[in-house]
Every structure is written in structure tokens, then in C-alpha cells.
Amino acid sequence: MLSLFLGSSFAQPVNSANTAFVSPATPATTCNTANAEPSSTTQRFDKARLVQGASPSVGRNGLPLFSKKKKKDANAGKSGKIQVKLLKHIAGTGSAGDIISVAPAFFANKLQKSGSAVKITDEEVEKDKALKAGQDKDAQDLANVLKEKFENITLELPKKAGPDGKLFGGISYKTIFGELKKEFPKGALDAKYIKITDMKDEDGSPLKHDIKAVGDYTATISLLKGVSTDFKVTIKASQE
């Protein structure tokens, strides 16, 4: 009865010594590729191919590789530029002490390499402004004090001269400024912005050259931007 149920092919005896085992054929699977849903991997790969019309590099498991974004400079603003403080005068860019915004490449390739600038944060900018404001106030206070002093000064300089009052050698702004320093505390007139800017003779006419004769003159000295004053200079013939 068992042999009739299984069929004749299974009812016959099997010679295990002469017959090799053959696995039953795997039934073919029909796949309709036209209607198949794309896998998530395929979708990611196809999306990557749209970038600049090129396929991305493929890594493990056939997944596309994407380059890492460059880390944004902490000093960079919305425009992509960074704040820097100039340490030197750069023609067409700025003067020492200026705080400006430049492209990162310009800073790295020119300013940083030449030691002409350093990066500066917003916090450092505020500290720099506060320090500069304090220095400006000190300079303003000193200029006001010096102005009061100069209003009461008459600088007298003896100089060898001939019978007609002509000096043997002229007196320059530099000579007058050197004599002025002797009348003030040490360092009071050392700032670079303090300088004699003008000189007039007794008639009030501008003197376009060194003083070359005895007489009374009026000199103008700049003590700070926007602060200047006049003082008297008297040149006398020396007795020697």
C-alpha cells in the first residue's frame, strides 16, 4: 500500500553504492523588474549621482561615500570672512591696530605668513575697544594740560648773528622742538603725533623755511588730532 501511495519511482529499491545524491531542483522565481520597488541603497546611490553629474565613490556593502564637510572657522561670519587685527601697515588693507574682515585664504596665505595680522574674537574686539578708549581718554587729558602750558610759554633761543641780525645758520623745527622738551617733564612730548606744524614771522606771514634772523615768531604745535595751540619763539643774538 505504501508503494502505491508514493508512486513507482520511490517504490523501487535504491542502490546507495552506485547512486549519487541529487538535490531536488529549486523552483525558478519569476521577478517583474519593471514594477519592483527600488531599495533604499539604490535610492541613496541614485540621489548621489545627481550631484554635479558624477557618481560618488562606493564603500563597503556598495553604499556611496560622501566627503566630510570642512569645519567652519569659529571666527568666520555669515559672509565667510574672519576678523583679524593688523599688526603692520598693509597698503590697500589697513594700518597697524585696525580690526578688519578678510577672506580666510587671504589671511592664511599672506597676513599670517608675513606676521602682519592675528585672528581676533568678538570678545577680544570688545576688550581692545575698551583699552583703546582708555588710552584715548588719557591722551586727550594730557593734550588739554599741555595746551594750557603752551599758552604761557615764550621760548627764547640765543643764536650767533651778524650786525644785520642774520643768523649764522638757520634754526629748524627740529631744533625748536628739542629745546621745548627741556621745558617739560621727561616723556611729556614723546608721542609721535606731537609736532610743530607751522611757523609765522612778526608780520604773521607763514615761514616756508628755517628761521634765519633774530626776532619774534609764532609757532603752532599739534598735541593731538583736533588739539593744537600756538606759542612764542624769540630768537636773540648771542653775546659770544
Residue pairs with C-beta under 8 A, 6 or more apart in sequence:
2 11
3 10
3 11
4 11
38 46
41 61
41 62
41 63
44 63
44 64
45 55
45 56
45 58
45 62
45 63
45 64
48 55
48 56
48 64
48 66
49 55
49 56
55 64
56 64
56 65
56 66
57 64
57 65
58 64
58 65
59 65
73 82
73 104
74 121
75 82
75 83
75 119
75 120
75 121
76 82
76 104
77 83
77 101
79 101
80 103
80 104
81 101
81 102
81 103
81 104
82 101
82 102
82 103
82 104
82 107
82 119
83 99
83 100
83 101
83 119
83 120
83 121
83 122
83 125
84 99
84 100
84 101
84 102
84 107
84 111
84 117
84 118
84 119
84 120
85 97
85 98
85 99
85 117
85 118
85 120
85 124
85 128
86 93
86 94
86 95
86 96
86 97
86 98
86 99
86 100
86 111
86 116
86 117
87 96
87 115
87 116
87 117
87 118
88 96
88 114
88 115
88 116
88 117
89 95
89 96
90 111
90 116
90 117
93 100
93 102
94 100
97 132
99 120
99 125
99 128
102 111
102 117
107 117
107 119
110 116
111 117
112 118
120 128
139 191
139 224
140 224
140 227
142 188
142 223
142 224
143 223
143 224
143 227
144 227
146 184
146 188
146 189
146 194
146 223
146 229
147 223
147 227
147 229
149 184
150 221
150 223
150 229
150 230
150 231
151 229
151 230
151 231
153 183
153 231
153 232
154 231
154 232
154 233
154 234
155 176
155 179
155 180
155 183
155 219
155 231
155 232
155 233
155 234
156 234
156 236
157 171
157 175
157 176
157 179
157 233
157 234
157 235
157 236
158 236
158 237
158 238
158 239
159 167
159 168
159 169
159 171
159 214
159 235
159 236
159 237
159 238
160 167
160 168
160 169
160 237
160 238
160 240
161 167
161 168
161 213
161 214
161 237
161 238
162 168
165 213
165 214
165 215
165 237
166 212
166 213
167 211
167 212
167 213
167 214
167 235
170 209
170 210
170 211
170 212
171 210
171 211
171 212
171 235
172 210
172 211
173 195
173 196
173 199
173 210
173 219
176 196
176 219
176 233
177 189
177 195
177 196
180 189
180 221
181 188
181 189
193 222
193 223
193 224
193 225
194 221
194 222
194 223
194 224
195 221
195 222
196 219
196 220
196 221
196 222
197 220
197 221
197 222
197 228
198 206
198 219
198 220
199 206
199 207
199 211
199 217
199 218
199 219
199 220
199 233
200 206
200 207
200 217
200 218
200 219
201 207
201 215
201 217
202 215
202 216
202 217
204 218
207 217
211 217
211 233
211 235
213 235
214 235
214 236
214 237
215 234
215 235
216 232
216 233
216 234
216 235
217 232
217 233
217 234
217 235
218 230
218 231
218 232
218 233
219 230
219 231
219 232
219 233
220 228
220 229
220 230
221 228
221 229
221 230
221 231
222 228
223 229
